[in-house]
Amino acid sequence: MRRVFAVSVFLSLAAALFALPGGPRGHGPGWMGMGDAQVTADLNAEVSSILDAYSATQIGSMTVADLEKLEGQLSVAIQKEAYVRGAAMASFALPGVGQFRTGDTLGGALFLAGDLALVAGTIVGWYYLLPANVQFGSLDYLNAPFSTIETTWKSNTLAEYLPSIAVAAGGSVAQMLLRAWSARQAEADARAAVQSGKVTFQPELVPLFGPMGQGMGAGVRFRW
């Protein structure tokens, strides 16, 4: 009975979740909208297809085996979304990480190297465009009193700091664009891996009350 109740609750929650406008994430473009709409659309389409297959069957007439099969199918659909979205978000957090997760080692290395080069270039450019009196050659940051350092920094005008500020701002924008590019590429690679069967998922039956109070959820397992 506990299994029947757990599966029934799972299916009820799943139905309510996907009935929300915009899919399981609700309204809005998600994290910067990068691939989020497509991932949600793919998941909604797959879940709708799964549920349509059972539309003519009343839940009361379904066997426990039928319910477990349906739960497993829904868990695979959710795992696919989590894999695709996770790869994209990983590359947005640190370019290249999503590529490593999808098996694109070369692409991941290039994105990661590009990000490191961009960060290093921004820091170097920012430093060398600072006024000369606040650079290391003119100001002893290790031994000078904090009051002296503070006074020196405040002695310059805003216009003298503008070149450094511009480099820092430009570097930040460039890094965001690189993150977006890497995330989009990782998301596309992850979807291709799922569609080609390179990455597969196992149906998971989640008990209502798991060990250590984990409750209901959908675990993710990948097989290459």
SULMOPE-V24980 format. One record per pair of residues at least 12 apart in sequence whose C-alpha atoms are under 10 Angstrom apart, sorted by the first residue. I is the first residue (numbers start at 1). GAP is how many residues later the second one is. D is the distance in whole Angstrom. If there is no record, write none. Layout:
i = [I:I]
gap = [GAP:GAP]
d = [D:D]
//
This chain:
i = [1:2:2:2:3:3:3:3:3:3:3:4:4:4:4:4:4:5:5:5:6:6:6:6:6:6:6:6:7:7:7:7:7:7:7:7:7:7:7:8:8:8:8:8:8:8:9:9:10:10:10:10:10:10:10:10:10:10:11:11:11:11:11:11:14:14:14:14:14:15:15:15:18:18:18:18:18:19:22:22:22:22:23:23:23:23:23:23:23:23:24:24:24:24:24:25:25:26:31:31:31:32:33:34:34:34:34:34:34:34:34:34:35:35:35:35:35:35:35:35:35:36:36:36:36:36:36:38:39:39:39:39:39:39:39:40:40:41:42:42:42:42:43:43:43:43:43:43:43:44:44:44:45:46:46:46:46:46:47:47:47:47:47:47:48:50:50:50:50:51:51:51:53:54:54:68:68:68:68:69:69:69:70:70:71:71:71:71:72:72:72:72:72:72:73:73:73:73:74:74:74:74:75:75:75:75:75:75:75:75:75:75:76:76:76:76:76:76:76:76:76:77:77:78:78:78:78:79:79:79:79:79:79:79:79:79:79:80:80:80:80:80:80:80:80:80:80:81:81:81:82:82:82:83:83:83:83:83:83:83:83:83:83:83:83:83:84:84:84:84:84:84:84:84:84:84:84:85:85:85:85:85:85:86:86:86:86:86:86:87:87:87:87:87:87:87:87:87:87:87:87:87:87:88:88:88:88:88:88:88:88:88:88:88:88:88:89:89:89:89:89:89:89:90:90:90:90:90:91:91:91:91:91:91:91:91:91:91:91:91:91:92:92:92:92:92:92:92:92:92:92:92:93:93:93:93:93:94:94:94:94:94:94:94:94:94:94:95:95:95:95:95:95:95:95:95:95:95:95:95:95:95:95:95:95:95:96:96:96:96:96:96:96:96:96:96:96:96:96:96:97:97:97:97:97:97:98:98:98:98:98:98:98:98:98:99:99:99:99:99:99:99:99:99:99:100:101:101:101:102:102:102:102:102:102:102:102:102:102:102:102:103:103:103:103:103:103:104:104:104:107:107:107:108:108:110:111:111:111:111:112:112:112:114:114:115:115:115:115:115:115:116:118:118:118:118:118:119:119:119:119:119:120:121:121:121:122:122:122:122:122:122:122:122:122:123:123:123:123:124:124:124:125:125:125:125:125:125:125:126:126:126:126:126:126:126:126:126:126:127:127:127:127:128:128:129:129:129:129:129:129:129:129:130:130:130:130:130:130:130:131:131:131:131:131:131:131:131:132:133:133:133:133:134:134:134:134:134:134:134:135:139:139:193:197:197:198:198:198:199:199:199:199:200:200:200:200:201:201:201:201:201:202:202:202:202:202:203:203:203:203:204:204:204:204:204:205:205:205:206:206]
gap = [63:205:206:207:61:64:65:202:203:204:205:59:60:61:63:64:203:59:202:203:61:62:199:200:201:202:203:210:57:60:61:62:63:64:65:198:199:200:201:51:52:56:59:60:63:200:199:207:57:61:64:65:195:196:197:198:206:207:40:48:56:59:60:63:33:57:60:61:64:32:33:36:22:25:26:29:30:25:15:18:19:22:14:16:17:18:19:20:21:22:16:17:19:20:54:12:15:14:54:58:61:148:147:51:54:55:58:146:147:149:150:153:49:50:53:145:148:149:150:152:153:45:48:49:52:148:151:149:41:42:43:45:46:148:152:41:45:40:35:38:39:149:31:34:35:36:37:38:39:33:34:37:32:27:28:30:31:32:26:27:28:29:30:31:26:20:23:24:27:19:22:23:17:12:16:135:136:137:138:134:135:136:133:135:132:133:134:135:130:131:132:133:134:146:129:130:131:132:129:130:131:144:126:127:128:129:130:131:142:143:144:145:124:125:126:127:128:142:143:144:145:124:126:123:140:141:142:121:122:123:124:125:139:140:141:142:143:110:111:114:115:119:120:121:140:141:142:109:110:113:136:137:138:15:18:19:104:107:108:110:111:116:118:137:138:139:14:18:102:103:104:105:106:107:108:109:110:13:98:101:102:105:106:12:15:97:100:101:104:12:13:14:15:95:96:97:98:99:100:101:102:103:104:13:91:92:93:94:95:96:97:98:99:100:101:102:90:91:93:94:95:97:98:89:92:93:96:97:17:20:21:87:88:89:90:91:92:93:94:95:96:83:84:85:86:87:88:89:90:91:92:94:83:86:87:89:90:14:17:18:21:22:81:84:85:88:89:12:13:14:15:16:17:18:19:20:21:80:81:83:84:85:86:87:88:91:12:13:14:15:16:17:18:19:82:83:86:87:89:90:12:14:15:85:86:89:13:84:85:86:87:88:89:91:92:12:13:83:84:86:87:88:89:90:91:86:85:88:89:84:85:86:87:88:89:90:91:92:96:97:122:83:86:87:90:95:121:82:85:86:75:78:79:74:78:72:67:68:70:71:66:67:70:61:64:59:60:61:63:64:67:59:53:54:56:57:60:49:52:53:55:56:51:46:47:50:42:45:46:47:48:49:50:52:53:41:44:45:48:40:43:44:38:39:40:41:42:43:46:35:36:37:38:39:40:41:42:43:45:36:37:40:41:35:36:31:32:33:34:35:36:37:38:26:30:31:32:33:34:35:22:25:26:29:30:31:32:33:28:19:20:22:23:15:16:18:19:20:21:22:18:13:14:31:26:27:24:25:26:22:23:24:25:21:22:23:24:19:20:21:22:23:17:18:19:20:21:15:16:17:18:13:14:15:16:17:12:13:14:12:13]
d = [9:8:8:10:8:9:9:10:9:7:8:9:6:10:8:9:10:10:9:8:10:10:9:8:6:5:8:9:8:6:7:10:9:7:10:8:8:8:8:8:10:10:8:10:9:10:8:9:10:7:10:10:10:8:9:8:8:9:10:10:9:8:7:9:9:9:8:10:10:9:10:9:10:9:7:8:9:9:8:8:8:9:9:10:6:7:10:8:6:10:7:10:9:8:10:9:8:10:10:8:10:9:10:10:8:9:9:7:9:7:6:9:9:8:8:10:8:7:10:7:8:10:10:7:9:10:9:10:9:6:9:7:7:9:9:8:9:10:9:9:8:10:10:6:7:10:8:6:10:9:10:10:10:10:9:10:7:10:8:7:10:10:7:9:10:8:7:7:9:8:10:9:10:10:9:9:9:7:10:8:10:9:9:10:8:8:7:9:8:4:5:6:9:10:9:6:9:10:8:9:10:9:9:8:6:6:8:9:9:6:8:9:9:6:7:6:8:9:10:9:10:9:9:10:7:9:9:10:7:9:9:10:7:7:6:8:9:9:8:7:10:9:9:8:9:10:10:10:9:10:9:10:8:10:9:9:9:7:8:10:9:9:10:8:9:9:9:9:8:6:8:8:5:6:9:9:8:10:9:9:7:8:9:8:9:10:9:8:9:7:9:7:7:10:7:9:9:6:6:9:9:7:10:10:9:9:10:8:4:6:8:5:5:8:9:8:9:9:10:6:9:9:8:10:9:7:9:10:9:9:9:9:6:8:9:6:5:8:9:7:9:10:8:10:8:5:6:8:7:5:9:9:10:7:10:10:9:10:9:7:8:10:10:10:7:9:9:10:7:9:9:5:5:9:8:7:9:9:10:7:5:9:8:5:7:9:4:6:7:5:5:8:9:9:10:9:6:8:10:8:9:9:8:9:9:9:10:8:7:10:9:5:8:9:8:9:10:8:9:8:5:9:10:8:8:9:9:10:8:7:9:10:7:6:9:9:7:10:9:9:10:10:9:9:9:10:10:9:8:10:9:9:9:8:9:10:8:9:9:7:10:10:9:9:8:9:7:10:7:8:10:10:7:9:8:7:9:10:7:8:10:8:10:9:10:8:9:6:6:9:8:5:8:10:10:9:9:7:9:10:10:10:9:7:10:10:6:8:9:9:10:8:4:7:8:6:6:10:9:10:7:9:10:10:8:9:8:9:6:5:9:10:8:10:7:6:9:7:6:9:9:8:9:6:7:10:9:9:10:7:8:9:9:8:10:7:6:10:10:9:10:8:10:10:10:9:10:8:6:10:6:6:5:8:6:5:7:8:6:6:7:10:10:8:7:8:8:10:10:9:9:10:7:7:9:9:10:8:9:7:8]
//
